């Protein structure tokens, strides 16, 4: 995989899947902009990547997806760059009930609205590249998600798992709607989705030590963050993919295995749902996509 001359932005690049994606892209010769909430952690990640790829072209920008002001600052900073890809990886995962500074439920505000605004703001930079793409990272749990009627509110009986699944469904719907809009406008922009299967992280093993990890039964149906990053890397770098593709693990109900293009379940692929979610996101964030406003299904 040779990616010389390309530049990618990876959100949440300082650890887990985002870090592994950044290592793989840098190893292929690409420049990587690590968009992270914690700048010292991002700088530490740069040091680790350079230990493996001494000549890597790396840069850290501060991005807090919970704050639309932070998103605007990053898009303003990078607007004049030429970007070949944006990997929307960062996520709030199973957090307690709460709101972002802009008043949205945390999962919805970070995972969906933050990335919607970021991708929209970076369109000018992406369209400077000959074959740009946006990679939306979704999850197996998206299949059980339900788009909330009022994403800014916290209904009684809040469950982190339900809120997380809703945001990951929104990521998938958004990626598909972006693919439709780009195609209808004749844009060169590709929209590709990916999910890591059941990828383990340090957060999933906070205790128990080496013995706890060895005998953890979930390891039978899971894979490491490095293995889980492979569908994301393929989505970002494989020039043979078509817009609207979803890449995920090939084995054991999609939880692990080599990456391949996998089917999208029909509920996520509804053009009317995609158009509605897009319109709601524009209204909620105040971000519009003027380059891609002419198509994308029913209005």
Phi, psi and omega in degrees: 000106179253125185235026183304135178088348179271154177228132181238146166258130177237120178275147183063041190274359186274350181202171173057221182301317182299320178295315181295322176297317180297319178299314183295317180294316178296322179296332178276359177101002180279152167279144182231127172259113182273109180264108190225153177283325183254102184298315177303322177294323176295319178294323177295322177295320177301316179300317180294319181293319181293335176295331179265327183231082187303331183263011184299138176267102188233149181210144179247133171234146179276126179220120172249103184293346177285344185243118178294332175297319178294318178300316179299320180298318180291316180295325176295320181293324187258358187302327183271358178283172168249116183246131178271338181198152174233120178255107183272084188255325187301149181201145163278130186234113173055047181271162179293163180304131181184173180236153172284167177303337179269002172095011180262151172307139194302311181300315183294317182293319182280304191288320183260296188293321179299315180288325176302312181291320180297311181298317179298319180291336182264001180307314180303320179291322179294321183286356172281344180271153183290329182218066185285158177210153172247129177249116176264126180266116179252202186206157174303329184287352178301330181301332182258007181280157175228128178293123183290147177290326180228086184293344180278348183255164176243098183290154175304144181081026179306134176232125179304320182297321180292318180293320179296314180299321178298317181292325180287328171296318179298321176302317181292314179299317180299315180300319180290320178294321177298319178299317179297316183293316180298318179295317183293335179269356184071025182281151176281353183291129175258143174241119182232141178250157178210151170223148187271004188074215176261090183262129180282152174220168178300327182295335180278350180229061185289344181210176177103341175065197184296319181295319179299323180288321181298318185261011177290115183296338180293342180294341179288336182240018183230176177216166183290166177299323179297314179294320180293338180283346186298319175298325180292319179294317179297317179300325182281330193242340185286112182285352179272354181284149175258154180300140182091001179285150173241125181250132179209176178297150187267347187244165170045064177060027178080011182274336184200170177115176181296149182287144174208165174286127184240158182291153173259129181292147194298327184297329180280341188266007182292120178299324181292322177294319179297318180295320179295314181297321179298311181298318179296321180293320177298317180294320183290320187266336186080005177265135174239162180244077187300334181286337186236049184254358188270344184228198173106023174095189185299146177247000000 
